[in-house]
Amino acid sequence: MSNQFKMSGSIKVIGQTQQVSEKFSKRDFVVTDTSSQYPQDISFQLAQDKCNVLDSFMEGESVEVSFNLRGRAWQSPQGDVKYFNTLEAWRIEKDGTSGISGAPMPRTPQEAVVTSEPTEEEDDSLPF
């Protein structure tokens, strides 16, 4: 079974690098997957020397994330065992482009974000 996956979406949150111990640092970020009717906010983690990869990205950018699924058990002092999963990112690319992991890609006017007013079917907010 392969544990390497890819997901596309837009960056919702970019966290700060956290020094967990003398030998371990991590950085969390959230990507919103809008490929289905119900958007999902997916939390990823970068570790060690990969933490600075996010420095060349901004919240709101469309990206493709390559990641591994990791799992581990933790036992409390009382003997209870809990299981945790981590989505460990190892490559982030601007969506629709290829290149070195995390390297800034040149932007063209065609890549600019376009927003539009919602149609009547999409606008179900209250008028006040």
N, CA, C and O atoms as a MOPAC input file, in Angstrom:
PM7 MOZYME 1SCF
protein

 N      0.83800 1    -1.18600 1     0.00000 1
 C      0.00000 1     0.00000 1     0.00000 1
 C      0.87700 1     1.24100 1     0.00000 1
 O      1.76000 1     1.38200 1     0.84600 1
 N      0.64100 1     2.11700 1    -0.92400 1
 C      1.39200 1     3.36500 1    -0.99800 1
 C      0.76600 1     4.38600 1    -0.05300 1
 O     -0.45500 1     4.45100 1     0.08700 1
 N      1.60600 1     5.17200 1     0.58300 1
 C      1.06600 1     6.20900 1     1.46800 1
 C      1.43300 1     7.59700 1     0.94900 1
 O      1.53500 1     8.54200 1     1.73200 1
 N      1.63300 1     7.72800 1    -0.37200 1
 C      1.90700 1     9.01600 1    -0.97700 1
 C      0.65700 1     9.48800 1    -1.70900 1
 O      0.07700 1     8.75400 1    -2.50900 1
 N      0.24500 1    10.73600 1    -1.42200 1
 C     -0.98000 1    11.28100 1    -1.97800 1
 C     -0.74000 1    12.68900 1    -2.48400 1
 O      0.27500 1    13.31000 1    -2.17200 1
 N     -1.70900 1    13.19900 1    -3.28900 1
 C     -1.69500 1    14.58300 1    -3.75900 1
 C     -3.08100 1    15.16300 1    -3.55900 1
 O     -4.08400 1    14.45300 1    -3.62700 1
 N     -3.12200 1    16.46400 1    -3.31100 1
 C     -4.38800 1    17.16400 1    -3.14100 1
 C     -4.23100 1    18.58200 1    -3.63500 1
 O     -3.18700 1    19.19900 1    -3.42400 1
 N     -5.25100 1    19.11100 1    -4.29100 1
 C     -5.23600 1    20.50000 1    -4.75000 1
 C     -6.27400 1    21.30100 1    -3.98300 1
 O     -7.30900 1    20.77400 1    -3.57500 1
 N     -5.98900 1    22.56000 1    -3.79600 1
 C     -6.91000 1    23.46300 1    -3.11800 1
 C     -6.26400 1    24.81200 1    -2.93900 1
 O     -5.24200 1    25.10600 1    -3.55800 1
 N     -6.85400 1    25.63400 1    -2.09500 1
 C     -6.27800 1    26.95800 1    -1.83400 1
 C     -5.82900 1    27.02800 1    -0.37500 1
 O     -6.47100 1    26.48000 1     0.52100 1
 N     -4.71600 1    27.71500 1    -0.16600 1
 C     -4.16900 1    27.83900 1     1.19100 1
 C     -5.08400 1    28.73600 1     2.01600 1
 O     -5.35000 1    29.87600 1     1.63700 1
 N     -5.55600 1    28.22700 1     3.12600 1
 C     -6.43000 1    28.98800 1     4.02000 1
 C     -5.64100 1    29.60900 1     5.16900 1
 O     -5.85400 1    30.77000 1     5.51700 1
 N     -4.72400 1    28.83000 1     5.75900 1
 C     -3.95800 1    29.28600 1     6.92100 1
 C     -2.51400 1    28.82000 1     6.76900 1
 O     -2.25900 1    27.67900 1     6.38600 1
 N     -1.57000 1    29.71400 1     7.07200 1
 C     -0.15800 1    29.34700 1     7.15500 1
 C      0.30200 1    29.66300 1     8.56800 1
 O      0.32200 1    30.82300 1     8.97900 1
 N      0.66900 1    28.62800 1     9.30800 1
 C      1.11300 1    28.80500 1    10.68800 1
 C      2.58900 1    29.16500 1    10.76700 1
 O      3.30800 1    29.13300 1     9.76800 1
 N      3.01900 1    29.50600 1    11.96100 1
 C      4.42000 1    29.80500 1    12.22800 1
 C      5.17400 1    28.50700 1    12.51100 1
 O      4.58600 1    27.51300 1    12.93900 1
 N      6.47200 1    28.53100 1    12.26700 1
 C      7.30900 1    27.37900 1    12.60100 1
 C      7.38000 1    27.25300 1    14.11500 1
 O      7.58900 1    28.24000 1    14.82000 1
 N      7.20600 1    26.03800 1    14.60900 1
 C      7.25900 1    25.75800 1    16.04300 1
 C      8.43900 1    24.85300 1    16.33300 1
 O      8.60200 1    23.81000 1    15.70000 1
 N      9.25800 1    25.25000 1    17.28600 1
 C     10.38800 1    24.43400 1    17.72700 1
 C      9.86700 1    23.52200 1    18.83200 1
 O      9.76500 1    23.94500 1    19.98300 1
 N      9.53500 1    22.27500 1    18.49600 1
 C      8.91400 1    21.33700 1    19.42900 1
 C      9.93100 1    20.82400 1    20.44300 1
 O      9.63100 1    20.71400 1    21.63200 1
 N     11.12700 1    20.51400 1    19.97000 1
 C     12.21500 1    20.07800 1    20.83900 1
 C     13.51400 1    20.59600 1    20.23700 1
 O     13.51000 1    21.26500 1    19.20400 1
 N     14.61300 1    20.28200 1    20.88700 1
 C     15.90900 1    20.74200 1    20.38400 1
 C     16.19400 1    20.23500 1    18.97600 1
 O     16.88700 1    20.89300 1    18.20000 1
 N     15.65600 1    19.05800 1    18.65100 1
 C     15.95600 1    18.43200 1    17.36600 1
 C     14.77900 1    18.38800 1    16.39800 1
 O     14.92100 1    17.86900 1    15.29100 1
 N     13.62000 1    18.92100 1    16.78700 1
 C     12.44600 1    18.80500 1    15.92200 1
 C     11.68200 1    20.11800 1    15.82500 1
 O     11.32900 1    20.71800 1    16.84000 1
 N     11.42700 1    20.56100 1    14.58500 1
 C     10.58000 1    21.73100 1    14.34600 1
 C      9.50900 1    21.34000 1    13.33000 1
 O      9.71100 1    20.44600 1    12.50700 1
 N      8.36100 1    22.02900 1    13.40200 1
 C      7.25900 1    21.73700 1    12.49200 1
 C      6.52300 1    23.02500 1    12.15600 1
 O      6.62600 1    24.02500 1    12.86600 1
 N      5.77800 1    22.97700 1    11.05500 1
 C      4.97600 1    24.12200 1    10.63700 1
 C      3.68600 1    23.57700 1    10.03400 1
 O      3.72000 1    22.75300 1     9.12000 1
 N      2.55700 1    24.03800 1    10.54700 1
 C      1.25100 1    23.57500 1    10.08500 1
 C      0.67200 1    24.56300 1     9.08100 1
 O      0.94000 1    25.76300 1     9.14500 1
 N     -0.12100 1    24.04300 1     8.15700 1
 C     -0.87300 1    24.89000 1     7.23800 1
 C     -2.15000 1    24.16400 1     6.84400 1
 O     -2.23600 1    22.94000 1     6.94100 1
 N     -3.14400 1    24.93200 1     6.39600 1
 C     -4.45600 1    24.37900 1     6.05900 1
 C     -4.76000 1    24.70600 1     4.60300 1
 O     -4.58600 1    25.84100 1     4.15900 1
 N     -5.21700 1    23.69700 1     3.86900 1
 C     -5.62800 1    23.86000 1     2.48000 1
 C     -7.10600 1    23.51300 1     2.39000 1
 O     -7.54000 1    22.49400 1     2.92700 1
 N     -7.87900 1    24.35600 1     1.71400 1
 C     -9.29900 1    24.10000 1     1.52300 1
 C     -9.50100 1    23.37100 1     0.20600 1
 O     -9.12800 1    23.86500 1    -0.85800 1
 N    -10.09600 1    22.19200 1     0.29100 1
 C    -10.41600 1    21.37700 1    -0.87900 1
 C    -11.84700 1    21.69700 1    -1.27100 1
 O    -12.77400 1    21.43000 1    -0.50600 1
 N    -12.03900 1    22.26200 1    -2.44800 1
 C    -13.37500 1    22.63300 1    -2.90800 1
 C    -13.84000 1    21.74000 1    -4.05100 1
 O    -14.70100 1    22.13900 1    -4.83500 1
 N    -13.28100 1    20.53300 1    -4.15600 1
 C    -13.62600 1    19.65000 1    -5.27100 1
 C    -14.99800 1    18.98600 1    -5.10900 1
 O    -15.49300 1    18.36200 1    -6.04700 1
 N    -15.60300 1    19.11200 1    -3.95100 1
 C    -16.93400 1    18.52900 1    -3.76300 1
 C    -17.92200 1    19.61600 1    -3.34600 1
 O    -17.54700 1    20.77800 1    -3.19100 1
 N    -19.15600 1    19.24000 1    -3.17100 1
 C    -20.20000 1    20.19200 1    -2.78000 1
 C    -19.91600 1    20.81100 1    -1.41100 1
 O    -20.29700 1    21.95100 1    -1.14700 1
 N    -19.24300 1    20.05000 1    -0.54100 1
 C    -18.96000 1    20.52000 1     0.80600 1
 C    -17.45300 1    20.70400 1     0.97000 1
 O    -16.73000 1    19.72200 1     1.13700 1
 N    -16.96900 1    21.94800 1     0.92700 1
 C    -15.52000 1    22.19500 1     1.04800 1
 C    -14.96800 1    21.64400 1     2.36300 1
 O    -15.63000 1    21.68300 1     3.40000 1
 N    -13.75200 1    21.13700 1     2.29300 1
 C    -13.08000 1    20.55200 1     3.44500 1
 C    -11.79000 1    21.29600 1     3.72500 1
 O    -11.01500 1    21.54700 1     2.80300 1
 N    -11.54300 1    21.65400 1     4.97500 1
 C    -10.29000 1    22.26900 1     5.39900 1
 C     -9.38000 1    21.15500 1     5.89400 1
 O     -9.68000 1    20.49800 1     6.89100 1
 N     -8.26900 1    20.94200 1     5.19700 1
 C     -7.36000 1    19.84200 1     5.48400 1
 C     -6.06900 1    20.41500 1     6.06800 1
 O     -5.44300 1    21.28900 1     5.46900 1
 N     -5.67700 1    19.91700 1     7.24000 1
 C     -4.48300 1    20.38200 1     7.93500 1
 C     -3.28500 1    19.51700 1     7.55900 1
 O     -3.34800 1    18.28900 1     7.62700 1
 N     -2.19200 1    20.17000 1     7.16100 1
 C     -0.94500 1    19.49700 1     6.80900 1
 C      0.15900 1    19.96300 1     7.74000 1
 O      0.02800 1    20.96900 1     8.43800 1
 N      1.24700 1    19.21000 1     7.73400 1
 C      2.40400 1    19.55700 1     8.55800 1
 C      3.67900 1    19.41900 1     7.73000 1
 O      3.85100 1    18.45800 1     6.98100 1
 N      4.56200 1    20.39300 1     7.87900 1
 C      5.91400 1    20.32600 1     7.33300 1
 C      6.85600 1    20.13400 1     8.50100 1
 O      6.59500 1    20.63800 1     9.59300 1
 N      7.95200 1    19.41200 1     8.29300 1
 C      8.88900 1    19.16100 1     9.38700 1
 C     10.31600 1    19.51700 1     8.97600 1
 O     10.68900 1    19.45500 1     7.80400 1
 N     11.08800 1    19.88900 1     9.98100 1
 C     12.52600 1    20.13300 1     9.87100 1
 C     12.85400 1    21.16100 1     8.78700 1
 O     12.32700 1    22.27400 1     8.81100 1
 N     13.71800 1    20.79700 1     7.84100 1
 C     14.18100 1    21.73900 1     6.82400 1
 C     13.10700 1    22.09800 1     5.80600 1
 O     13.31800 1    23.01500 1     5.01200 1
 N     11.97000 1    21.42000 1     5.79500 1
 C     10.87600 1    21.73900 1     4.87100 1
 C     10.00700 1    22.90600 1     5.36500 1
 O      9.18400 1    23.41900 1     4.60800 1
 N     10.18000 1    23.32700 1     6.62000 1
 C      9.33400 1    24.38400 1     7.18800 1
 C      9.39600 1    25.67700 1     6.38200 1
 O      8.39100 1    26.37900 1     6.26600 1
 N     10.55100 1    25.99800 1     5.82700 1
 C     10.70200 1    27.27300 1     5.09900 1
 C     10.10200 1    27.22600 1     3.69800 1
 O     10.06600 1    28.25500 1     3.02300 1
 N      9.62800 1    26.06600 1     3.23800 1
 C      9.00700 1    25.96900 1     1.91900 1
 C      7.80600 1    26.91200 1     1.81900 1
 O      7.55300 1    27.47500 1     0.75400 1
 N      7.07800 1    27.08700 1     2.89700 1
 C      5.87800 1    27.93700 1     2.88500 1
 C      6.18500 1    29.42400 1     2.78500 1
 O      5.27700 1    30.21900 1     2.54200 1
 N      7.43500 1    29.81900 1     2.96400 1
 C      7.78800 1    31.23900 1     2.91700 1
 C      7.47300 1    31.87700 1     1.56800 1
 O      7.25900 1    33.08800 1     1.50100 1
 N      7.44100 1    31.09400 1     0.49800 1
 C      7.18800 1    31.64900 1    -0.83100 1
 C      5.71500 1    31.55800 1    -1.24000 1
 O      5.38100 1    31.79200 1    -2.40200 1
 N      4.83300 1    31.22000 1    -0.29300 1
 C      3.41000 1    31.11700 1    -0.57900 1
 C      2.62500 1    32.10000 1     0.27000 1
 O      3.08600 1    32.56100 1     1.31500 1
 N      1.40300 1    32.41500 1    -0.21500 1
 C      0.51700 1    33.31700 1     0.51400 1
 C     -0.83400 1    32.64400 1     0.70500 1
 O     -1.22800 1    31.78300 1    -0.08100 1
 N     -1.53100 1    33.04200 1     1.74600 1
 C     -2.88700 1    32.55000 1     1.96000 1
 C     -3.73900 1    32.94900 1     0.76100 1
 O     -3.62000 1    34.06200 1     0.25000 1
 N     -4.59400 1    32.04300 1     0.32000 1
 C     -5.45400 1    32.28900 1    -0.83400 1
 C     -4.91400 1    31.71100 1    -2.13400 1
 O     -5.66400 1    31.58000 1    -3.10200 1
 N     -3.62500 1    31.36200 1    -2.18000 1
 C     -3.04500 1    30.80200 1    -3.40000 1
 C     -3.52200 1    29.38200 1    -3.63700 1
 O     -3.71100 1    28.61800 1    -2.69100 1
 N     -3.71800 1    29.02400 1    -4.91100 1
 C     -4.06100 1    27.65300 1    -5.28700 1
 C     -2.78500 1    26.84000 1    -5.36300 1
 O     -1.80300 1    27.25500 1    -5.97900 1
 N     -2.80800 1    25.67500 1    -4.72900 1
 C     -1.61400 1    24.83400 1    -4.66000 1
 C     -1.97000 1    23.36700 1    -4.85800 1
 O     -3.12600 1    22.96200 1    -4.73900 1
 N     -0.93800 1    22.58700 1    -5.16500 1
 C     -1.04400 1    21.14100 1    -5.14400 1
 C     -0.04500 1    20.65600 1    -4.10400 1
 O      1.13800 1    20.98600 1    -4.17500 1
 N     -0.51800 1    19.87400 1    -3.14200 1
 C      0.31400 1    19.38900 1    -2.04200 1
 C      0.54100 1    17.89300 1    -2.22300 1
 O     -0.40900 1    17.12700 1    -2.38000 1
 N      1.80500 1    17.48400 1    -2.19800 1
 C      2.16200 1    16.06600 1    -2.16500 1
 C      2.47200 1    15.72900 1    -0.71300 1
 O      3.20600 1    16.45700 1    -0.04500 1
 N      1.90900 1    14.62300 1    -0.22600 1
 C      2.05600 1    14.33400 1     1.19400 1
 C      2.04100 1    12.83600 1     1.46800 1
 O      1.61000 1    12.04000 1     0.63400 1
 N      2.51600 1    12.47400 1     2.63700 1
 C      2.47700 1    11.10100 1     3.14500 1
 C      1.51600 1    11.05400 1     4.31700 1
 O      1.37700 1    12.02700 1     5.05900 1
 N      0.86100 1     9.93100 1     4.47700 1
 C     -0.02000 1     9.69900 1     5.61700 1
 C      0.78900 1     8.97800 1     6.68200 1
 O      1.33900 1     7.90500 1     6.43000 1
 N      0.86200 1     9.56600 1     7.87400 1
 C      1.60900 1     8.98600 1     8.99300 1
 C      0.64600 1     8.74500 1    10.15200 1
 O     -0.29600 1     9.51100 1    10.35500 1
 N      0.88200 1     7.69300 1    10.89600 1
 C      0.06400 1     7.37700 1    12.06100 1
 C      0.93900 1     6.91200 1    13.20300 1
 O      2.00800 1     6.33900 1    12.99100 1
 N      0.47600 1     7.16400 1    14.42100 1
 C      1.24600 1     6.74400 1    15.58900 1
 C      0.30700 1     6.58100 1    16.78400 1
 O     -0.79900 1     7.12100 1    16.82000 1
 N      0.78900 1     5.82500 1    17.74300 1
 C      0.03900 1     5.61500 1    18.98700 1
 C      0.70700 1     6.41500 1    20.10100 1
 O      1.91900 1     6.63300 1    20.08100 1
 N     -0.09200 1     6.84700 1    21.06700 1
 C      0.40800 1     7.54800 1    22.25000 1
 C     -0.28800 1     6.94600 1    23.46300 1
 O     -1.50100 1     6.74000 1    23.46100 1
 N      0.49600 1     6.67000 1    24.49400 1
 C     -0.07700 1     6.09800 1    25.71400 1
 C      0.02400 1     7.11600 1    26.83800 1
 O      1.10000 1     7.63800 1    27.13000 1
 N     -1.11200 1     7.38800 1    27.46000 1
 C     -1.16000 1     8.34000 1    28.57200 1
 C     -0.52800 1     7.70100 1    29.81000 1
 O     -0.34300 1     6.48500 1    29.85700 1
 N     -0.19700 1     8.52100 1    30.81200 1
 C      0.32100 1     7.96600 1    32.07100 1
 C     -0.66000 1     6.99700 1    32.73900 1
 O     -0.24500 1     6.13900 1    33.51800 1
 N     -1.95800 1     7.12700 1    32.44100 1
 C     -2.96100 1     6.22800 1    32.99600 1
 C     -3.08400 1     4.92900 1    32.20100 1
 O     -3.83900 1     4.04000 1    32.59400 1
 N     -2.35900 1     4.80500 1    31.09400 1
 C     -2.37800 1     3.58500 1    30.28900 1
 C     -3.32900 1     3.62300 1    29.10800 1
 O     -3.39500 1     2.65900 1    28.34500 1
 N     -4.07900 1     4.73100 1    28.93600 1
 C     -4.98400 1     4.84200 1    27.78800 1
 C     -4.16700 1     5.04700 1    26.52000 1
 O     -3.20800 1     5.81900 1    26.51000 1
 N     -4.54700 1     4.35800 1    25.45600 1
 C     -3.85500 1     4.49200 1    24.17800 1
 C     -4.72600 1     5.28500 1    23.21600 1
 O     -5.90800 1     4.98700 1    23.04800 1
 N     -4.13900 1     6.29400 1    22.58600 1
 C     -4.82500 1     7.09500 1    21.56700 1
 C     -3.98800 1     7.02500 1    20.30200 1
 O     -2.76300 1     6.91200 1    20.35000 1
 N     -4.67800 1     7.09600 1    19.16200 1
 C     -4.00900 1     7.03700 1    17.86900 1
 C     -4.17200 1     8.36500 1    17.15000 1
 O     -5.24600 1     8.96700 1    17.17700 1
 N     -3.10500 1     8.81800 1    16.50800 1
 C     -3.09000 1    10.09600 1    15.80900 1
 C     -2.60900 1     9.90000 1    14.38400 1
 O     -1.77600 1     9.03600 1    14.11300 1
 N     -3.14400 1    10.71400 1    13.46700 1
 C     -2.71200 1    10.72500 1    12.07600 1
 C     -2.11800 1    12.08900 1    11.76000 1
 O     -2.54200 1    13.10400 1    12.31300 1
 N     -1.14100 1    12.10700 1    10.87400 1
 C     -0.53300 1    13.34200 1    10.40700 1
 C     -0.42400 1    13.26800 1     8.89500 1
 O     -0.02000 1    12.24400 1     8.34600 1
 N     -0.78600 1    14.35600 1     8.22200 1
 C     -0.56200 1    14.47400 1     6.79000 1
 C      0.73100 1    15.26900 1     6.63700 1
 O      0.74500 1    16.49000 1     6.79000 1
 N      1.81000 1    14.56200 1     6.33400 1
 C      3.14500 1    15.15600 1     6.29700 1
 C      3.47000 1    15.58600 1     4.85900 1
 O      3.76900 1    14.75200 1     4.00400 1
 N      3.40500 1    16.89200 1     4.61000 1
 C      3.67200 1    17.42400 1     3.26500 1
 C      5.15700 1    17.34900 1     2.96200 1
 O      5.99300 1    17.57800 1     3.83600 1
 N      5.48100 1    17.02600 1     1.71400 1
 C      6.87800 1    17.00100 1     1.31500 1
 C      7.11200 1    17.79500 1     0.04000 1
 O      8.25900 1    17.99700 1    -0.35900 1
 N      6.03500 1    18.25300 1    -0.61000 1
 C      6.16600 1    19.13900 1    -1.76500 1
 C      4.91500 1    19.99200 1    -1.87000 1
 O      3.79900 1    19.50900 1    -1.67900 1
 N      5.11600 1    21.27600 1    -2.17900 1
 C      4.00400 1    22.18100 1    -2.42800 1
 C      4.33100 1    22.91900 1    -3.71200 1
 O      5.40800 1    23.49700 1    -3.85600 1
 N      3.38000 1    22.89200 1    -4.65200 1
 C      3.56700 1    23.57700 1    -5.91900 1
 C      2.36600 1    24.45800 1    -6.18500 1
 O      1.23600 1    24.12000 1    -5.83300 1
 N      2.62600 1    25.59000 1    -6.81100 1
 C      1.50900 1    26.43000 1    -7.22300 1
 C      0.69700 1    25.63100 1    -8.22100 1
 O      1.25500 1    25.04200 1    -9.14700 1
 N     -0.60900 1    25.60500 1    -8.04600 1
 C     -1.48000 1    24.75400 1    -8.85700 1
 C     -1.33900 1    25.09100 1   -10.33200 1
 O     -1.34600 1    26.25700 1   -10.72700 1
 N     -1.21100 1    24.03500 1   -11.14100 1
 C     -1.11000 1    24.21800 1   -12.58300 1
 C      0.28400 1    24.51100 1   -13.06700 1
 O      0.47700 1    24.80700 1   -14.24600 1
 N      1.27800 1    24.43500 1   -12.17500 1
 C      2.64800 1    24.70600 1   -12.57200 1
 C      3.51700 1    23.55500 1   -12.11300 1
 O      3.10400 1    22.73400 1   -11.29500 1
 N      4.69200 1    23.50700 1   -12.63600 1
 C      5.64100 1    22.52000 1   -12.14600 1
 C      6.92700 1    23.25400 1   -11.82100 1
 O      7.19200 1    24.33300 1   -12.35100 1
 N      7.69300 1    22.68100 1   -10.97600 1
 C      8.93800 1    23.32100 1   -10.60300 1
 C      9.46100 1    22.77900 1    -9.31000 1
 O      8.94400 1    21.79700 1    -8.77900 1
 N     10.48100 1    23.41200 1    -8.80300 1
 C     11.11900 1    22.99800 1    -7.56400 1
 C     10.15500 1    23.23000 1    -6.42100 1
 O      9.40600 1    24.20600 1    -6.42300 1
 N     10.17000 1    22.35200 1    -5.45800 1
 C      9.27000 1    22.45300 1    -4.31100 1
 C      9.33200 1    23.82700 1    -3.68100 1
 O     10.38300 1    24.25900 1    -3.20700 1
 N      8.21800 1    24.50200 1    -3.67800 1
 C      8.12700 1    25.77800 1    -2.99600 1
 C      8.76300 1    26.93800 1    -3.72200 1
 O      8.73400 1    28.05400 1    -3.20200 1
 N      9.33700 1    26.74000 1    -4.89000 1
 C      9.98300 1    27.84000 1    -5.59800 1
 C      8.92600 1    28.77300 1    -6.16300 1
 O      7.94200 1    28.31200 1    -6.74000 1
 N      9.11500 1    30.09400 1    -6.00500 1
 C      8.13500 1    31.01500 1    -6.55400 1
 C      8.11400 1    30.91800 1    -8.07800 1
 O      9.16200 1    30.87600 1    -8.72200 1
 N      6.93000 1    30.88400 1    -8.63400 1
 C      6.78800 1    30.81800 1   -10.07500 1
 C      6.36000 1    32.18500 1   -10.57700 1
 O      5.60900 1    32.87600 1    -9.88900 1
 N      6.81600 1    32.60300 1   -11.76600 1
 C      6.40700 1    33.90400 1   -12.28300 1
 C      4.90700 1    33.93200 1   -12.53000 1
 O      4.32500 1    32.94300 1   -12.97600 1
 N      4.29300 1    35.05800 1   -12.24100 1
 C      2.84600 1    35.19200 1   -12.41800 1
 C      2.57900 1    35.98500 1   -13.68600 1
 O      3.30200 1    36.93100 1   -14.00000 1
 N      1.54800 1    35.60000 1   -14.40700 1
 C      1.13900 1    36.30100 1   -15.61100 1
 C     -0.23400 1    36.89000 1   -15.36800 1
 O     -0.92300 1    36.45700 1   -14.44500 1
 N     -0.65900 1    37.86600 1   -16.16300 1
 C     -2.00400 1    38.43700 1   -15.95800 1
 C     -3.10800 1    37.39700 1   -16.05700 1
 O     -4.15100 1    37.55100 1   -15.42200 1
 N     -2.90400 1    36.33300 1   -16.84400 1
 C     -3.93300 1    35.30800 1   -16.97600 1
 C     -4.12300 1    34.53700 1   -15.68400 1
 O     -5.16800 1    33.91500 1   -15.49500 1
 N     -3.13100 1    34.56000 1   -14.77800 1
 C     -3.23600 1    33.82900 1   -13.52700 1
 C     -3.88200 1    34.65900 1   -12.41800 1
 O     -4.07000 1    34.16200 1   -11.30700 1
 N     -4.21800 1    35.89900 1   -12.70300 1
 C     -4.80400 1    36.77100 1   -11.68500 1
 C     -6.13600 1    36.18800 1   -11.21600 1
 O     -6.86900 1    35.57600 1   -11.99300 1
 N     -6.42800 1    36.38400 1    -9.95500 1
 C     -7.67300 1    35.88400 1    -9.38700 1
 C     -8.82000 1    36.74900 1    -9.86600 1
 O     -8.74500 1    37.97500 1    -9.78900 1
 N     -9.86800 1    36.13500 1   -10.35300 1
 C    -11.03400 1    36.85200 1   -10.84300 1
 C    -12.18300 1    36.57800 1    -9.89000 1
 O    -12.47900 1    35.42500 1    -9.57800 1
 N    -12.82200 1    37.62700 1    -9.43400 1
 C    -13.99200 1    37.44200 1    -8.58000 1
 C    -15.21100 1    37.97300 1    -9.31800 1
 O    -15.08800 1    38.86300 1   -10.16000 1
 N    -16.35900 1    37.44600 1    -9.01600 1
 C    -17.59100 1    37.90100 1    -9.64600 1
 C    -18.67100 1    37.97100 1    -8.58700 1
 O    -18.55800 1    37.35500 1    -7.52700 1
 N    -19.70600 1    38.71600 1    -8.87700 1
 C    -20.83800 1    38.81300 1    -7.98100 1
 C    -21.60800 1    37.49900 1    -8.02300 1
 O    -21.71900 1    36.89500 1    -9.09000 1
 N    -22.14400 1    37.03500 1    -6.88700 1
 C    -22.90700 1    35.78800 1    -6.89500 1
 C    -24.20300 1    35.94300 1    -7.66800 1
 O    -24.81200 1    37.01300 1    -7.66900 1
 N    -24.62200 1    34.87200 1    -8.32500 1
 C    -25.90100 1    34.88200 1    -9.02500 1
 C    -27.01100 1    34.71000 1    -8.00000 1
 O    -26.74400 1    34.43900 1    -6.82900 1
 N    -28.27400 1    34.86800 1    -8.44300 1
 C    -29.39200 1    34.70500 1    -7.51000 1
 C    -29.40800 1    33.32200 1    -6.87300 1
 O    -29.76300 1    33.17800 1    -5.70300 1
 N    -29.01700 1    32.28300 1    -7.65800 1
 C    -29.01600 1    30.93100 1    -7.11800 1
 C    -27.94700 1    30.75900 1    -6.04200 1
 O    -28.13600 1    29.99800 1    -5.09300 1
 N    -26.82000 1    31.46800 1    -6.18800 1
 C    -25.71600 1    31.32900 1    -5.23800 1
 C    -25.88700 1    32.19900 1    -3.99700 1
 O    -25.37600 1    31.86300 1    -2.92900 1
 N    -26.60200 1    33.31400 1    -4.13300 1
 C    -26.71900 1    34.27300 1    -3.04600 1
 C    -27.92900 1    33.94200 1    -2.18700 1
 O    -29.04300 1    34.38300 1    -2.46900 1
 N    -27.69800 1    33.15100 1    -1.12000 1
 C    -28.80600 1    32.81600 1    -0.23800 1
 C    -28.65800 1    33.52900 1     1.10800 1
 O    -29.25000 1    33.11600 1     2.10500 1
 N    -27.85900 1    34.60800 1     1.12500 1
 C    -27.69300 1    35.36400 1     2.36200 1
 C    -28.90500 1    36.26800 1     2.57900 1
 O    -29.64600 1    36.58500 1     1.64900 1
 N    -29.07500 1    36.66300 1     3.80800 1
 C    -30.19000 1    37.52700 1     4.16000 1
 C    -29.93900 1    38.93400 1     3.62100 1
 O    -28.78600 1    39.36200 1     3.56600 1
 N    -30.99300 1    39.67700 1     3.21800 1
 C    -30.80500 1    40.99300 1     2.59900 1
 C    -30.55200 1    42.12100 1     3.60800 1
 O    -30.65900 1    43.28900 1     3.23500 1
 N    -30.22900 1    41.82700 1     4.83400 1
 C    -29.96200 1    42.88300 1     5.81400 1
 C    -28.72000 1    42.61700 1     6.59900 1
 O    -28.35600 1    43.41200 1     7.46500 1

